[in-house]
Amino acid sequence: MRAYLGVDVGSVSTNFVLIDDQGKLLDSLYIRTMGQPIQAIQAGLKAMEKQIPSSLTVVGAGATGSARQLTGGIIGADIVKNEITAHAVAAMHCVPDVQTVLELGGQDSKLIVIRDGVVVDFAMNTVCAAGTGSFLDHQAARLGIPIEEFGGLALQSKQPVRIAGRCSVFAESDMVHKQQMGHKTPDIIAGLCDALVRNYLNNVGKGKSIMAPVVFQGGVAANQGIRHAFEKELGVPVIIPEYFGVMGALGIAILAKEHVSSGKRTCFRGFGASELQFMTRSFECNGCPNQCEIVEIRQDKLILARWGDRCHKWQDTIHSGAVS
């Protein structure tokens, strides 16, 4: 059986997806990055190799996420694309007529506007934690409630309290104040969900045309309280796709399948890359006033990839897939 591998490495999670020639998901894996992307990638490759049948052959591979260049060098990706492209492709694969994609991850959030199957606008929030999953994780820990129970408790609320959500520091202070006033925990949790959604729409969604169908993906989509808060604010149903947690990996797997469909030979190193030794280093290019910081990954003395240069002077010396 032919299969295509997609790998999405972010600051919080590392996701793997395998699809077949029809784009059907064969297997997926979610693991924590824990600040060690190389180890996470190799652990994921090792785990995937154990999960899949020996009759399956990977004939195409792609990489996305904040560590996409690093990932592409390690696995031998045929194509490397940014998260906006990968998430949009996955959303259109699952909901062909999608017009808006809401994506909330652990450390950042995105909004993608799609019209007639084309991405026409997008926005990202990589500065404030108040619109991300880490905000909810932190507040859940402070309340002593498992994050898995957060959404269910929010739906139990009869009268959500209003919590300042423009800043994670102020939100936490306001939450403590509401606890001291004696508000019920479900009402506080629902208020936190509403605050996160308001923050997201006022920052990431500011000035964007949000039209249905709306697809909600990313790890935070598991929280039914957030979905309910989005539906209240937007006034439209919010669709959560089946594979909401690994949509970036699914999208890049689809792109890898398309990239090698013309008969190109894959650059994928195989699952044995989990046993190889990789080293990274960085240096400053003095070729122009930009003084770009170049990051390089090596296997022994072989340079696998370089990135960080605005002019692609260093990138163009290495072939590691189509980078964008």
N, C-alpha and C positions, 0 to 999 in steps of 0.2 A: 504494500500500500504506500502511495506517495503522500507525503505530508509537508506542511510548511510551518516553520517555527517563528513566533513573534515574541520578543523579549522587551519588556518595559521596565526600566530601572529608574526609580525615583528616590527621593530622600528618605521616605518612610517604607515603601514596599517595593519588591521586585517580583514582577509577574511574568509567567510563561504561558504561552498558548500554542497548541498544535491544531491545525485545521487540515481538511482534506481538499481534494480538487473541486468540490462543490461549495467550499467555504464553510462546511459544517465543523463545529468545534469537536475535536476528538479528545482533548485532554487540556487541563489547565492547572496552574500551580501558583499559589500566593505565599510569599515568604517575606519576612522583615529584612530590610536592608541593613539596619543597625549601624549605619555610618561606615560600612565596609562593602562597597559595591562589588569589588573583584571577588571577595569570598562569597557574597550572596549569589552572584552569577554562577560561580563554579558549583556551589551547593545546589542551586536550582537545576543545572545541567545534570548533575549526578542523580538527583531525585527523579527528574523526568526520564532518564535512561532506564531506571528501575521500574517506572510505571507503565511504559509503552511496550507493546509486543515487538519481538525481534523481527517480525515481517514488515515493520514500518520503516520507511526510508525518508529522511528529511532531504528534500530536493530544493529547498529555498529557505532563507532566513532573513529576518529584518530586526532592526533595533530602534527603539524610541525611548523617550524619557529624558530627564535632566542629565543622565550619564550615558546618553546614546552613543557618543563617539567612542567612549571607553568600551561599552558593550560591543559595539560593532567590531572593534579590534580584537576582542577576546574570542567572540564566537565566529568571526569571519562572516559578517553580515553582507548580504547581497545588496541591501538598501538600508539607509539610515535616514529617518525623517523625524521632524519635531512632533511634540505631543498634540498640537492643534490638528495637524493633518491626520495623525493616527486616530484620534478620538472622533473626528468628523467622519472618517471612512467607516469606522465601526458603527457609529450611530446610524448612518445611511444604510448600512448592511442590515441592521436589525429593524429599523423603522424607515423605509425608503422615502417617505414624504416628510421627514423631520425638517423643521424650520429653525428650531432653537435647541442648543445643547447646553445644559447646565452641568458642569463637572466640578465636584468638590473633592479634593484629595486631602492628604494628611498635612501638607505644608503649603500648598497653594491651591488656587481655584481659578477656573476658566469659564468663559461664556463664548460660545461659537454661534454665529448667525449664518444659516444656510438658506439659500434661495435657489430653487430649481436644480438641486444637486451640486451646488457650488458654494464654497465658503466665501462669503462676501464681507464679513467683519468678525472680529474677535477681541477679547480683552482678557487680561490675566491679572491676578493679584498675588504678588510674591513678597509683599512687605508686611501687611498686618495679619496676625494670626486669628483675628476675630471672625474671619469668614472661612475658616478651614476646620478640618477634622481634629487637629491638635487642640483647638480651643475646646471642643466638646470633650475630648479625652481628659483634659486637665480639670474641667469642671466636674466631670463624672467622678474622677478620683477624689476631688475635694468633698463631694457629697457622699462618698463611700458607696457608690452605685456602679455595678458593672456596666460598661458602655453598651453592651448587648441589650440591656434592659431599658436604656434611656428612651428609645422611641416609643415603646409600649407604655411607659409611665406618662410620657407627654400626651398620649392620646386619651389618658384617663382624666386629664384636666378639665374642669368645668369653667374655671375662670383664670386663664393665664395672667400672670403678673407682667407688667411692662418693665423690662430690664434694658438699661443703656447698652447698646451693642456696637457703638462706633469704635470702641477700643476694648481690647481684651482685658486690660488692667481695670478700666472703669466698670466693665461688665462683671468682673469678679467681685469688685467692691460693692456693686449694687446688689449682686446675688446674696452676699453675706448680710447686707442690710435687710433684704427681704426675708431671709431666714430668721433674723433677730426679731422681725415684726410678727413672726408666727405664721407666715404663709405656708400652705401645704407643699410638700415636695413635688408632686405632679404639676402643680401650678407654676412652680419655679422652673422646672425643667421645660415645660411648654414655653415659658417666657424666654428661656435661653435659646430654644429652637427658633422662635420668632425673631429674636435679636440677631442671630446669625444670618437668617434669611434677609432681614432688613439691611444689614451691613453689606451682604453680597450684592443685593440689587442696587443699593445706593452708591456702591463703589465699582464693582466689576460690571454691573448692568447699567450704569449711568449712561444715558443717551443712546442705549441700544434698543432696537426694535425687537421685542420678545413676542413672537407669534407661535401659535400652536400649529402642528404638534410639538410639544416640548418634551425632550428626553433628558432624564436626570441620571447621571452616571458618576462613577468614582466610589471610593469606599464609603463615603458618608451617605450614599443612596440607600444603604442598609437601614438607616434610621428613619422609621416611618413618621416620627415627629417632624423631621425636616421636610419630608415630602408633603405632609399636611400643611405645614407653614407656607411652603411655596404655592400650593394650590389656593390657600386663602389670599395670599398677596397678589397672585397673578390672575386668579379667577378662571383658570382653565385646568383641565386634567393634566397631571404630570406622569409621563410614562417612564417606568424603570425597566430597562431591558434585562433579560435573563442573566446575562454575564456582565452586569454593571460594574463589578469590581476589577475586571481585567480587560476593559474595553480598549485601552491603549495597546496592549499586547495583541488583541484580536485585530485591531486596525492595521498594525504593522505586518501581521501575518498575512492579511489579505493583500497588502501592497507587495509583499515579497512574492506571493503567488503570481500576481500580475507581472512583476518584474522579470521573473524567469520563465514566463509562459511562452516566450518566443524561442525557447530551446537553449537559453543561456545556461552554462554550467555553473552550479552553485559554488560559492566561496566558503560555505559552511565548513568549519573545522571538524565537526562531529562532536558527540558528547564526551569524547576523550579529552576535550579542552579543559574539562574539570580537573584533570591531573597535571596540567602544564604549569610552569612557573612564569608569572608575569611580573614585570616591574614598571613603575611609572616614574617620570622625572619631569621637571619643568625648567624652562630657561627663557630669558628675555631676548627677543629679536631686536637688533639695533639697525635694521635695514632702513628704517624711516622714523620720523618723530613719534609715530604711534607707540613704539616700544611694546608691542604685544607680548603677553605671556603665553608661550607655547607649551602645551602639555604633550608628552610623548609616552607611548606604551610600547614595551619591548618584551619579546620572548627570547631569552638568552641574548644573542647579539642582533637578532632580527627585529627591525623596527616595524611594528604592525600598524600604527596610526599616529598621526599628529593633528592637533587642533588648537584653536585659540587665535589664529592669525586672521586679520580682517581681509587681507589680500589673497589668501590661500597659497602664499608662496611656499609654506612648509607642507600644507595639506596635499598639494599637487605632486609632491615627491613620493607619496605613498598611495597605493591603490588598496582601499578597504571598503569598496562599495560606493554607491551614489550618495553623497553627503549633502544635507541641506539643513 
